[in-house]
Amino acid sequence: MPKPHLSLLLALGVAWLVSAFSGHLDPYHLDVLIGVGINVILAVSLNLIAGHTGQFSLGHAGFMAVGAYAATAVSLFLGPRLIGDSPAQGGFAENALFFGALMAGGAAAALAGLLVGIPSLRLRGDYLALVTLGFGEIIRVLLQNFEPLGGALGLNGIPPYTTPFWVIAAVATTVFTVGCLVRSSYGLGFRAVRDDEIAAAATGLHPARYKVVAFTVGAFFAGVAGSLFAHFKLTITPAGFDFTRSIEIVVMVILGGLGNTLGVILAAILLTLLPEFLRPVAEYRLVLYAALLIALMLLRPQGLFNFTVRRAKSRAPV
């Protein structure tokens, strides 16, 4: 069996073990653990779009919102009709419903990614960033004014289905899928589009196809992350998926190094834990957080965990 498949199975085993002992974690540490996992999914999925394909997107929180609301609609409105009002805690029916909700959230976000990707095929750089930024804001405003989904007040009473098992399993599946894509022939196409789209088209590749695949797959996993987020926080509002949330995800990708999956994972973990470490100085937390980010960007513009540039310079002739 290939090593990537063994790694995925090992990660699923770790997910089961962590979930089995999660009852011994206090709510604070459980919240941090779940937050780290969700941010890793978001960062790795955006890295496929921005790092491997070179399409700068500022609307990832919009995909997350679509997934969160779609999954919540399934579990909150459709779930009671399928499994009753009081299913067995952790039972098969509850887990099957949550898996279906995750898939529905991912599929809805993937459809949104497809709708964004197709009209944006001729755009790149700043223009694409503006389009994706506008998409994220359109989603937020639509949800804010759509009363069947709670409007500005959002949705409450969401079933608490998210557990460490689901989060770690989703992280492992995201990393595994993105890794397989990057190592496949599609990965070569992604990098060709990123490095020089015109040259890629001249060699017979279809840049539009690779852009749409990247947007769709990245949006799918952002939707899964939104679904996990909703079923852990138990309440969601459109304000929780604003422009600031998208910027946080972009910072994780840039800090980890564009196209560097391991670096992006480490950056997502670091930027999730950093505000927690700064809690003792709560009144200065945001200032210190911003100052650290500025320092890191100045000292490591290629990414905190990306050492490719340094190695390339060290081989250059004097």
N, C-alpha and C positions, 0 to 999 in steps of 0.2 A: 504494500500500500504506500502511495507517495507520502512524503513527509508532510505536505500541507494538510492532507486528510487526517494524518495522525495528530497533528497539532490541533486541528478542530475538535477531534474526539477528546483529546486531553483537556482542552478548554471547557468542553461541555461537562466533563467529569469534575473539573475544578468548580464549575458553576453549581453543580449539584451539591458538592461538599460545603461550599460557602453558604448556600441556601439552607442546608441542613443545620448549620450552626449559627445562622443569622439571628435566631431567637435570643442569643446571648449578647447581641449588640444593643447598645442603648440607641434611642431614636436619633440622636445627633449624629453618631458615627454611621448609622444606617443611611441617613439622609446624605451625608458626604459621599459614601460609597456609591449610592445610586446616582448622585449628581456627577461623579467622575465618569461612570459608565456612559451616561447619556451624552456628556460632552465629548467623550472619545468617539462615539458613533457619529455625532454631528461633524467633528473635525475631520475624521477619516473620509466621510462621504463628500464633504466639501473639497478635500484635497484631491479627490478623483477629478472634480470639475476644474478647479483652479490650478492645482499642482501638476497633475499628469496631462491635462488637456489644454491648459493655458487659458481657460475661459473665466474671467474675473466676475464672480457672482456676489451680489450684495443682498440677495433675497432668500437666503437659506432658512431664515426664521419663518418666512412665508410657507415654505414646504413643511416645516415642522408644525406650523399652525394647522395646515390642511390635514395632516396626519392625525394630530391630536383631536381635532373636532370630529373627523370621520370615525376614528376608533371609539370615541366617547359616544357618538350617536348609536353605534352598534351595541356597545355594552350597556348603555343607559336606557335606550328606548327599545331595542330589539331583544336584548338579553332576557328580561323578565318573561317575555312571551315564549322564549325557547327553553329556558331552564328553571323558570319559576322565580319567585321573589327571594327565597332563602335557600340557595344551593349549599351543598356541603363545602365547608371551607377547604380550598385546595383540592377539591374533587375533580374527577375527569371532566364533567360537564363544564365546570367553571374554567378549567385550563383550556378546554377546547374552544369555549366562547372567547377567551382572551386571545388565543392564537388567531382566531378568525378576525377579531378586532384589530390585531396588529397587522394582519395581511390587508384588511380593508383600509387602514390608515396609510400603509405603505403604498397600496395601489392608487389611492386617491392622490397622494403626493406625487407619485410617478406620473400620473395623468397630468397633473399641474406642471411638472417638469417638462413633459412632452409639449404642452401648450406654450410654455415659455421658450423651449428650445427651437421649435420650428420657425416662429417669426423672427428669431434672433440669429438665424444662420449667417446672415451677411454682416453681422455686427461683430466687433471685437474691441478689446481694451475698454476705454472709458465709456463708449457708447453702450456696450453690453452691460457694464456695471450699472449704468443709469436705468436701463430697461429692467434688470432684475431688481433694482432698488424700488422702482415704480411698482413692479409686480407684488413685492412684499407689502408695500403700503396699501395697494388695492385690496389684497386679501384681508389685511387687518381692518380696513374701513368697512368692507363688506360684512365681515363677521360682527363688527361692532353695531351694525344696523340691521342684522338678520335676527329678528325676534324669536323664531322657532328654535334657534340655538343659543338663546339667552341674551342676545344683543350685547350691550356694553357691560352688563353684569356677568356675562359668561355662564358657564355650566357648573353646578354644584352637585354634591352627592354622587360623585363618580365612584364606582366600585374599586376597592383597593387591591387590584390584581397584580400590580408590579411587585416582584420579589427580586432578590439578588440573582436567583437562577435565570430569570427572564432577561435581566439586564446583561449579565456576563455572557449568556448564550447569544444575545443580540450583538454584543461587541465582537465576540469570536466569529460570528457569521459575517458581520460587516467586513472585518479585517481579512477573513478568508476569501470572500467574494471579490473584494477590491484587489487583493493580491493576485488571485487567479486571473482577473481581467488584465492587470498590468503586465503579468508574465506571458500572456497569450499574444496572438497576432493583433488583437485589439489594442494591447498595450503599445505595440510598435506604431500603430495608427494614431493613438493618443499623442505620443511623443512627437510624431511627425507633424501633426496639426499644431502642437504647441510651439515647436521650433520654427517652422516656416510653413504656413498654411498654403501659400501659393506654390511652393516647391512640392508639397505633398500632393496637391491637386494635379500638378504637372506629371507626377510619376504614376498617375492612375488611381490614387486614393480619392475617396469622397469625403471631404472634411465634414460635410453636413451630417453624414451618418454617425461619425464618431462624436460630434458635438451632441447630437440628440441622445445617443447611448449614454454618454457621460452625465448629461442633465437628468435623464430618466432614472438611471441607477442611483446617482447621488441623491436625487429627490426622494426615491423610495426609502432609503435608509434614514433620511431626515424625517420622513413621515413615521417610520418605526420609532425613532427617538422621541418624537412628539407624542406618540401613543403611550410609550412607557412613562413619559413625564406626566401626562394627564392622569394615568391610573396610579401614580404615586402621590402626586400633590392633591388629588381628589377634587380640585377645583381649577378651572382655567378661565382666563379672560383674554380678550384680544390684545390688551395692553402688555401681556406677558410675551408677545411675539413681535415686538416692535423692531425698529431699525437698530436699536442698541444691541439687541440679542444677536442680530446678524453680524454686527461689528465684532462682538466677542468671539464668534466662531472664526471669523476671518483672521483675527489676531492670533488665535491658536495655530492656524495653518501657517501663517507667515513666521511666527516665532519658532515653530518646529522645523521649518524649511520646506519650501514648495516642492512637492513630489517626493518627500521623504516620509514614508508612512510611520516608521518607528519614531522619528522626531516629532511628528504631529501628535502621536499618542502621548509621548512624554510631555509635550507642551500643554496638551489638554489637561493632563493630570496636574501639572504644575500650576496652571492658571485657575484650576478649580480649588486647589488647596491653598493657594497664596492668600486669598481673602480671609480664609479661616485662621491662618497663622497670624494675620494682622488684627484679629479681633481684640486682643488686649489693648491696642491703641485705636479703638473704634473711631474716635473723633478725627484721626488722621489717616484712617485706612484707605480711603479713596485717593487721597493725595499721594501716599506712599506707593499705592498700587500703580497709579499713573506714572510716577517718577521711575519706578523699577522697569516698567514697560518701555519708557523712553530710553533709559540707559541700555537696556538689552537691545533695542533696535539700533542704537548708535554703535554699540560695541560689537554686535553680531548681526549686521544687516542681512547676511545670507541665511539666518536662522540659528537659533541657539543650539540646536542639535544636528545641524547640517555641516559636516566637515569636508564636503566635496571640494568646495572652493579653495580651502586651505591646502589640501593635497595637490590640487592642480597647480597652485602657485609654487609649491615647493619643488615641483618637477620642472618648472620653467627654467630655461638657461639664463645664466647671469650675464 
